[in-house]
Amino acid sequence: MSFNPQGRATAIGSFPHKDPDATCDLILNTIPEIPVWPQLPGMDFRELMDFQYSEGLPRTVLDETEQRMYFDTTGDFSSEFEQFYENVLAENLDYFHITPQFSRGIYHMEKKLAAKDLSAITYFKSQITGPVTFGLSIQDESKKAIYYNEVFRDVVVKGITMKARWMLKRFSALGCNQICFVDEPVLSAFGSSTYVSVQRPDVVGCLGEVVAAVKKDGALTGTHCCGNTEWTILIDAGVDIINFDAYEFGETIAFYPEQVKEFLQKGGVLAWGIVPTSDKIIQETPESLVQKLENAIDHLAGKGIEKSLIWDRCLLTPSCGTGSLSVELSEKVMECLAGVSRKVQSA
C-alpha cells in the first residue's frame, strides 16, 4: 500500500476530555483526513494505555480500589491458557473485543462516523499499546514486570495482536484504508540501566509479530515513541510509519541516515511529532512550528536523503498524546496541528 501523506496530520490517541462526543468532533474538525478514535483516561482509569487492552487476557486482576492491574501467575492456569490460545488459533477476534467500559472513544467515534459523509477520510487510525511497553509496565502479583515471564510475555504479544486485528475489523465498515499504531513509548529507555536485560532481538521479535499480523490484514502499521531511541529497531520490526517527538528530538532520526534513506525509498513514512504536548505549546504558532519542521527536515536531507522524498513521506502529529494536558491546551495542540498541516500542504 503506497502512502505519501505530504503533510497530512493525525493524532497519537489520548485526550483529557470527559465528553466523548465533543472529543470526536474536535478530531473530525482538526484532522479530517486521518482521524483517530480517542482514548479518554480522564473519564476512567480503565482507559489508561496500560489497562485499556487487558480485557480477555488470562489471569489479569483489576484492583479498582488501588486502580491497579496485574497478572496473577500463581497456581494452575492451564485451563485459562487453553481457552485463550484456542481463540487465538481460531482467529476469533470477537473474543478479544474492547468493551465500552474500557474505551468509550471507539464506540462514540464509530457512531459519529456512521452518520457522517466519509469522503474526506483517506485513512482511519487506531492505536494500541505495544507488547514491550505493555509487558514492562504491567506487573505480576510480586510486582515484577510481566515481560520477564516468557510464558506470559507470549500471552501479551498474542493478546495485543488479536485486539489490534479486532479494531481493524471493527472499523472496516468505513470502507477506507486503515492505520494501526503499535505504540512503544518505553523504547525511549531502551539500553538504559533500568532495562539492561531487555534484549534487542526480543524487542524486534515481539513488536514484529504484531506488526506482521496487522499488515497481513491490509493495514499500515506505525509505532510512536515519544523520546529518543534506536530508531532502527522499528525499521527492523517492519513498521511502515515511525512516529517521533520532532519538537524535542527532531535531529535524532538523522543518527541513522543510511537506514532511514532505505526506509523512505521503500515506502516508509516519518511521522514528525512537531507540535509540543506541554505548556510549550503556549508560545508556539503554526508558523513557528513549520519553521522548526523545515529546519529538522533540512538537517536530515543534509545526511544525503533527497528532500522531496522526505516531504512526500511526511506525516504530522503532536509530539505525544494530549491526555495529561488541560482541555484548553489539548485543543490548542490540535488547532496548531491543523494549521501546520494546512501550511505544509499548500506550500
One Martini backbone bead per residue (centre of mass of N, CA, C, O) as a GRO file, in nm:
protein
  347
    1MET     BB    1   0.091   0.040   0.028
    2SER     BB    2   0.071   0.361  -0.071
    3PHE     BB    3   0.222   0.645   0.124
    4ASN     BB    4   0.168   1.009   0.073
    5PRO     BB    5   0.104   1.256   0.293
    6GLN     BB    6   0.221   1.552   0.259
    7GLY     BB    7   0.124   1.681   0.560
    8ARG     BB    8  -0.054   1.522   0.700
    9ALA     BB    9  -0.279   1.450   0.982
   10THR     BB   10  -0.249   1.318   1.318
   11ALA     BB   11  -0.290   1.127   1.610
   12ILE     BB   12  -0.219   0.947   1.895
   13GLY     BB   13  -0.504   0.948   2.123
   14SER     BB   14  -0.497   1.117   2.380
   15PHE     BB   15  -0.744   1.274   2.601
   16PRO     BB   16  -0.887   1.497   2.859
   17HIS     BB   17  -1.166   1.450   2.810
   18LYS     BB   18  -1.536   1.401   2.921
   19ASP     BB   19  -1.643   1.424   2.612
   20PRO     BB   20  -1.673   1.223   2.350
   21ASP     BB   21  -1.818   1.395   2.136
   22ALA     BB   22  -1.631   1.644   2.149
   23THR     BB   23  -1.375   1.491   2.073
   24CYS     BB   24  -1.465   1.390   1.797
   25ASP     BB   25  -1.513   1.670   1.679
   26LEU     BB   26  -1.226   1.772   1.706
   27ILE     BB   27  -1.099   1.562   1.522
   28LEU     BB   28  -1.280   1.608   1.262
   29ASN     BB   29  -1.199   1.920   1.240
   30THR     BB   30  -0.865   1.890   1.239
   31ILE     BB   31  -0.837   1.562   1.119
   32PRO     BB   32  -1.018   1.456   0.856
   33GLU     BB   33  -0.820   1.253   0.694
   34ILE     BB   34  -0.686   1.124   0.990
   35PRO     BB   35  -0.855   0.989   1.205
   36VAL     BB   36  -0.942   0.907   1.547
   37TRP     BB   37  -0.971   0.739   1.831
   38PRO     BB   38  -1.032   0.816   2.165
   39GLN     BB   39  -0.857   0.845   2.456
   40LEU     BB   40  -1.009   0.859   2.812
   41PRO     BB   41  -0.857   0.870   3.114
   42GLY     BB   42  -1.038   1.090   3.268
   43MET     BB   43  -1.296   0.896   3.293
   44ASP     BB   44  -1.108   0.624   3.320
   45PHE     BB   45  -0.863   0.404   3.418
   46ARG     BB   46  -0.923   0.191   3.186
   47GLU     BB   47  -0.799   0.409   2.960
   48LEU     BB   48  -0.535   0.338   3.009
   49MET     BB   49  -0.275   0.207   2.828
   50ASP     BB   50  -0.223  -0.035   3.036
   51PHE     BB   51  -0.550  -0.135   3.042
   52GLN     BB   52  -0.728  -0.120   2.772
   53TYR     BB   53  -0.591  -0.422   2.668
   54SER     BB   54  -0.673  -0.656   2.905
   55GLU     BB   55  -0.904  -0.792   2.801
   56GLY     BB   56  -0.894  -1.151   2.799
   57LEU     BB   57  -0.656  -1.192   2.965
   58PRO     BB   58  -0.501  -1.415   3.141
   59ARG     BB   59  -0.482  -1.346   3.486
   60THR     BB   60  -0.628  -1.086   3.537
   61VAL     BB   61  -0.618  -0.807   3.772
   62LEU     BB   62  -0.862  -0.571   3.896
   63ASP     BB   63  -0.794  -0.291   4.104
   64GLU     BB   64  -1.012  -0.043   4.184
   65THR     BB   65  -0.898   0.085   4.440
   66GLU     BB   66  -0.587   0.105   4.322
   67GLN     BB   67  -0.573   0.116   4.018
   68ARG     BB   68  -0.486  -0.194   3.936
   69MET     BB   69  -0.295  -0.410   3.719
   70TYR     BB   70  -0.250  -0.773   3.709
   71PHE     BB   71  -0.073  -1.076   3.720
   72ASP     BB   72  -0.160  -1.411   3.802
   73THR     BB   73   0.096  -1.673   3.838
   74THR     BB   74  -0.051  -1.856   4.018
   75GLY     BB   75  -0.097  -2.166   3.992
   76ASP     BB   76  -0.346  -2.303   3.783
   77PHE     BB   77  -0.364  -2.190   3.421
   78SER     BB   78  -0.435  -2.392   3.186
   79SER     BB   79  -0.737  -2.338   3.112
   80GLU     BB   80  -0.702  -2.036   3.037
   81PHE     BB   81  -0.491  -2.081   2.818
   82GLU     BB   82  -0.655  -2.267   2.639
   83GLN     BB   83  -0.876  -2.063   2.570
   84PHE     BB   84  -0.699  -1.847   2.452
   85TYR     BB   85  -0.555  -2.020   2.223
   86GLU     BB   86  -0.807  -2.111   2.079
   87ASN     BB   87  -0.887  -1.817   1.988
   88VAL     BB   88  -0.635  -1.758   1.834
   89LEU     BB   89  -0.639  -1.998   1.630
   90ALA     BB   90  -0.946  -1.918   1.539
   91GLU     BB   91  -0.971  -1.610   1.502
   92ASN     BB   92  -1.144  -1.479   1.749
   93LEU     BB   93  -1.191  -1.153   1.768
   94ASP     BB   94  -1.439  -1.113   1.963
   95TYR     BB   95  -1.293  -1.217   2.221
   96PHE     BB   96  -1.100  -0.932   2.195
   97HIS     BB   97  -1.271  -0.721   2.282
   98ILE     BB   98  -1.370  -0.380   2.348
   99THR     BB   99  -1.526  -0.221   2.581
  100PRO     BB  100  -1.683   0.068   2.684
  101GLN     BB  101  -1.533   0.068   2.966
  102PHE     BB  102  -1.240   0.085   2.796
  103SER     BB  103  -1.388   0.243   2.529
  104ARG     BB  104  -1.558   0.515   2.429
  105GLY     BB  105  -1.422   0.612   2.163
  106ILE     BB  106  -1.494   0.388   1.967
  107TYR     BB  107  -1.812   0.417   1.984
  108HIS     BB  108  -1.842   0.722   1.928
  109MET     BB  109  -1.694   0.728   1.657
  110GLU     BB  110  -1.865   0.522   1.513
  111LYS     BB  111  -2.127   0.690   1.530
  112LYS     BB  112  -2.029   0.942   1.385
  113LEU     BB  113  -1.947   0.802   1.112
  114ALA     BB  114  -2.232   0.683   1.042
  115ALA     BB  115  -2.336   1.010   1.008
  116LYS     BB  116  -2.108   1.052   0.785
  117ASP     BB  117  -1.918   1.189   0.550
  118LEU     BB  118  -1.627   0.999   0.417
  119SER     BB  119  -1.467   1.147   0.179
  120ALA     BB  120  -1.227   1.288   0.355
  121ILE     BB  121  -1.126   1.003   0.420
  122THR     BB  122  -0.820   0.820   0.380
  123TYR     BB  123  -0.772   0.748   0.688
  124PHE     BB  124  -0.778   0.525   0.969
  125LYS     BB  125  -0.692   0.551   1.319
  126SER     BB  126  -0.531   0.338   1.539
  127GLN     BB  127  -0.446   0.213   1.878
  128ILE     BB  128  -0.175   0.042   2.060
  129THR     BB  129  -0.014  -0.118   2.294
  130GLY     BB  130   0.276  -0.238   2.310
  131PRO     BB  131   0.428  -0.529   2.423
  132VAL     BB  132   0.668  -0.397   2.571
  133THR     BB  133   0.523  -0.179   2.731
  134PHE     BB  134   0.318  -0.362   2.863
  135GLY     BB  135   0.524  -0.570   2.991
  136LEU     BB  136   0.684  -0.334   3.158
  137SER     BB  137   0.420  -0.214   3.314
  138ILE     BB  138   0.311  -0.488   3.384
  139GLN     BB  139   0.252  -0.697   3.656
  140ASP     BB  140   0.278  -0.905   3.902
  141GLU     BB  141   0.212  -1.003   4.226
  142SER     BB  142   0.536  -0.913   4.286
  143LYS     BB  143   0.618  -0.664   4.092
  144LYS     BB  144   0.692  -0.796   3.818
  145ALA     BB  145   0.751  -0.777   3.508
  146ILE     BB  146   0.590  -0.967   3.265
  147TYR     BB  147   0.812  -0.977   3.046
  148TYR     BB  148   1.004  -1.187   3.218
  149ASN     BB  149   0.767  -1.381   3.141
  150GLU     BB  150   0.756  -1.583   2.875
  151VAL     BB  151   0.469  -1.695   2.888
  152PHE     BB  152   0.323  -1.413   2.924
  153ARG     BB  153   0.448  -1.264   2.688
  154ASP     BB  154   0.294  -1.422   2.470
  155VAL     BB  155   0.018  -1.332   2.559
  156VAL     BB  156   0.059  -1.036   2.502
  157VAL     BB  157   0.124  -1.052   2.202
  158LYS     BB  158  -0.136  -1.202   2.117
  159GLY     BB  159  -0.343  -1.005   2.241
  160ILE     BB  160  -0.258  -0.748   2.091
  161THR     BB  161  -0.299  -0.859   1.810
  162MET     BB  162  -0.607  -0.923   1.831
  163LYS     BB  163  -0.698  -0.633   1.904
  164ALA     BB  164  -0.599  -0.496   1.652
  165ARG     BB  165  -0.777  -0.670   1.460
  166TRP     BB  166  -1.047  -0.591   1.580
  167MET     BB  167  -1.032  -0.291   1.507
  168LEU     BB  168  -1.016  -0.327   1.203
  169LYS     BB  169  -1.286  -0.471   1.180
  170ARG     BB  170  -1.467  -0.250   1.307
  171PHE     BB  171  -1.363  -0.024   1.072
  172SER     BB  172  -1.419  -0.157   0.785
  173ALA     BB  173  -1.698  -0.012   0.716
  174LEU     BB  174  -1.575   0.253   0.599
  175GLY     BB  175  -1.389   0.181   0.332
  176CYS     BB  176  -1.101   0.247   0.434
  177ASN     BB  177  -0.807   0.296   0.511
  178GLN     BB  178  -0.562   0.171   0.753
  179ILE     BB  179  -0.423   0.251   1.079
  180CYS     BB  180  -0.177   0.105   1.313
  181PHE     BB  181  -0.061   0.178   1.624
  182VAL     BB  182   0.235   0.052   1.797
  183ASP     BB  183   0.306   0.159   2.103
  184GLU     BB  184   0.663   0.248   2.232
  185PRO     BB  185   0.766   0.444   2.483
  186VAL     BB  186   0.981   0.260   2.635
  187LEU     BB  187   1.215   0.290   2.414
  188SER     BB  188   1.347   0.548   2.543
  189ALA     BB  189   1.492   0.326   2.761
  190PHE     BB  190   1.664   0.180   2.580
  191GLY     BB  191   1.974   0.073   2.733
  192SER     BB  192   1.925   0.115   3.011
  193SER     BB  193   1.952   0.018   3.337
  194THR     BB  194   1.653  -0.061   3.369
  195TYR     BB  195   1.679  -0.242   3.068
  196VAL     BB  196   1.939  -0.431   3.034
  197SER     BB  197   1.775  -0.721   2.984
  198VAL     BB  198   1.673  -0.603   2.720
  199GLN     BB  199   1.655  -0.741   2.407
  200ARG     BB  200   1.657  -0.666   2.081
  201PRO     BB  201   1.540  -0.929   1.949
  202ASP     BB  202   1.286  -0.931   2.132
  203VAL     BB  203   1.168  -0.662   2.047
  204VAL     BB  204   1.147  -0.719   1.745
  205GLY     BB  205   0.972  -0.976   1.775
  206CYS     BB  206   0.726  -0.864   1.926
  207LEU     BB  207   0.658  -0.630   1.735
  208GLY     BB  208   0.667  -0.790   1.463
  209GLU     BB  209   0.420  -0.971   1.515
  210VAL     BB  210   0.209  -0.748   1.512
  211VAL     BB  211   0.279  -0.610   1.246
  212ALA     BB  212   0.236  -0.854   1.056
  213ALA     BB  213  -0.069  -0.894   1.119
  214VAL     BB  214  -0.168  -0.614   1.032
  215LYS     BB  215  -0.062  -0.627   0.740
  216LYS     BB  216  -0.222  -0.882   0.658
  217ASP     BB  217  -0.499  -0.704   0.699
  218GLY     BB  218  -0.413  -0.422   0.524
  219ALA     BB  219  -0.247  -0.239   0.711
  220LEU     BB  220  -0.091   0.010   0.848
  221THR     BB  221   0.212   0.070   1.035
  222GLY     BB  222   0.294   0.204   1.361
  223THR     BB  223   0.529   0.394   1.578
  224HIS     BB  224   0.538   0.534   1.904
  225CYS     BB  225   0.804   0.757   2.028
  226CYS     BB  226   0.870   1.018   2.282
  227GLY     BB  227   1.177   0.948   2.237
  228ASN     BB  228   1.476   0.844   2.231
  229THR     BB  229   1.612   0.595   2.001
  230GLU     BB  230   1.654   0.299   1.822
  231TRP     BB  231   1.514   0.328   1.517
  232THR     BB  232   1.593   0.048   1.384
  233ILE     BB  233   1.397  -0.130   1.534
  234LEU     BB  234   1.145  -0.046   1.366
  235ILE     BB  235   1.250  -0.131   1.094
  236ASP     BB  236   1.303  -0.435   1.172
  237ALA     BB  237   0.987  -0.475   1.252
  238GLY     BB  238   0.819  -0.339   0.988
  239VAL     BB  239   0.735  -0.059   0.982
  240ASP     BB  240   0.581   0.220   0.808
  241ILE     BB  241   0.578   0.411   1.075
  242ILE     BB  242   0.763   0.679   1.225
  243ASN     BB  243   0.711   0.813   1.553
  244PHE     BB  244   0.826   1.137   1.669
  245ASP     BB  245   0.982   1.384   1.863
  246ALA     BB  246   1.043   1.675   1.678
  247TYR     BB  247   1.069   1.899   1.893
  248GLU     BB  248   1.302   1.761   2.087
  249PHE     BB  249   1.413   1.512   1.857
  250GLY     BB  250   1.463   1.590   1.543
  251GLU     BB  251   1.778   1.480   1.499
  252THR     BB  252   1.779   1.164   1.567
  253ILE     BB  253   1.702   1.038   1.289
  254ALA     BB  254   1.999   1.120   1.167
  255PHE     BB  255   2.174   0.882   1.300
  256TYR     BB  256   2.032   0.693   1.044
  257PRO     BB  257   2.067   0.752   0.726
  258GLU     BB  258   2.070   0.484   0.566
  259GLN     BB  259   1.816   0.350   0.690
  260VAL     BB  260   1.619   0.585   0.630
  261LYS     BB  261   1.654   0.596   0.328
  262GLU     BB  262   1.556   0.307   0.272
  263PHE     BB  263   1.283   0.334   0.409
  264LEU     BB  264   1.174   0.558   0.217
  265GLN     BB  265   1.226   0.414  -0.060
  266LYS     BB  266   1.019   0.169   0.039
  267GLY     BB  267   0.767   0.365   0.180
  268GLY     BB  268   0.828   0.505   0.421
  269VAL     BB  269   0.732   0.690   0.724
  270LEU     BB  270   0.745   1.012   0.875
  271ALA     BB  271   0.631   1.114   1.200
  272TRP     BB  272   0.609   1.442   1.296
  273GLY     BB  273   0.628   1.564   1.632
  274ILE     BB  274   0.594   1.911   1.622
  275VAL     BB  275   0.373   1.930   1.848
  276PRO     BB  276   0.358   2.024   2.157
  277THR     BB  277   0.277   1.841   2.483
  278SER     BB  278   0.297   2.126   2.637
  279ASP     BB  279   0.339   2.450   2.753
  280LYS     BB  280   0.493   2.526   2.483
  281ILE     BB  281   0.240   2.583   2.306
  282ILE     BB  282   0.191   2.880   2.389
  283GLN     BB  283   0.456   2.990   2.209
  284GLU     BB  284   0.319   2.873   1.956
  285THR     BB  285   0.294   2.842   1.599
  286PRO     BB  286   0.253   2.739   1.290
  287GLU     BB  287   0.495   2.900   1.184
  288SER     BB  288   0.712   2.806   1.393
  289LEU     BB  289   0.674   2.497   1.332
  290VAL     BB  290   0.746   2.498   1.036
  291GLN     BB  291   1.034   2.597   1.079
  292LYS     BB  292   1.124   2.359   1.255
  293LEU     BB  293   1.067   2.143   1.044
  294GLU     BB  294   1.251   2.247   0.820
  295ASN     BB  295   1.513   2.220   0.982
  296ALA     BB  296   1.495   1.910   1.028
  297ILE     BB  297   1.481   1.832   0.726
  298ASP     BB  298   1.746   1.963   0.642
  299HIS     BB  299   1.922   1.787   0.823
  300LEU     BB  300   1.847   1.516   0.692
  301ALA     BB  301   1.921   1.594   0.398
  302GLY     BB  302   2.231   1.640   0.477
  303LYS     BB  303   2.262   1.302   0.480
  304GLY     BB  304   2.154   1.213   0.174
  305ILE     BB  305   1.845   1.300   0.147
  306GLU     BB  306   1.586   1.361  -0.031
  307LYS     BB  307   1.372   1.613   0.026
  308SER     BB  308   1.119   1.524  -0.138
  309LEU     BB  309   1.094   1.250   0.006
  310ILE     BB  310   1.043   1.353   0.291
  311TRP     BB  311   0.784   1.516   0.220
  312ASP     BB  312   0.616   1.285   0.103
  313ARG     BB  313   0.682   1.115   0.394
  314CYS     BB  314   0.501   1.335   0.561
  315LEU     BB  315   0.386   1.322   0.884
  316LEU     BB  316   0.161   1.468   1.129
  317THR     BB  317   0.205   1.539   1.486
  318PRO     BB  318   0.212   1.514   1.787
  319SER     BB  319   0.450   1.432   2.027
  320CYS     BB  320   0.190   1.336   2.185
  321GLY     BB  321  -0.029   1.292   2.390
  322THR     BB  322  -0.302   1.493   2.564
  323GLY     BB  323  -0.403   1.364   2.845
  324SER     BB  324  -0.219   1.562   3.050
  325LEU     BB  325  -0.377   1.795   2.970
  326SER     BB  326  -0.564   2.038   2.914
  327VAL     BB  327  -0.821   2.111   2.722
  328GLU     BB  328  -0.713   2.377   2.612
  329LEU     BB  329  -0.432   2.265   2.519
  330SER     BB  330  -0.530   2.037   2.345
  331GLU     BB  331  -0.679   2.222   2.141
  332LYS     BB  332  -0.429   2.380   2.058
  333VAL     BB  333  -0.275   2.148   1.940
  334MET     BB  334  -0.486   2.076   1.718
  335GLU     BB  335  -0.492   2.355   1.582
  336CYS     BB  336  -0.191   2.365   1.514
  337LEU     BB  337  -0.179   2.110   1.348
  338ALA     BB  338  -0.373   2.207   1.130
  339GLY     BB  339  -0.201   2.455   1.047
  340VAL     BB  340   0.053   2.307   0.960
  341SER     BB  341  -0.077   2.127   0.746
  342ARG     BB  342  -0.181   2.348   0.561
  343LYS     BB  343   0.097   2.479   0.501
  344VAL     BB  344   0.240   2.231   0.385
  345GLN     BB  345   0.026   2.162   0.156
  346SER     BB  346   0.050   2.469   0.024
  347ALA     BB  347   0.367   2.489  -0.056
   0.00000   0.00000   0.00000
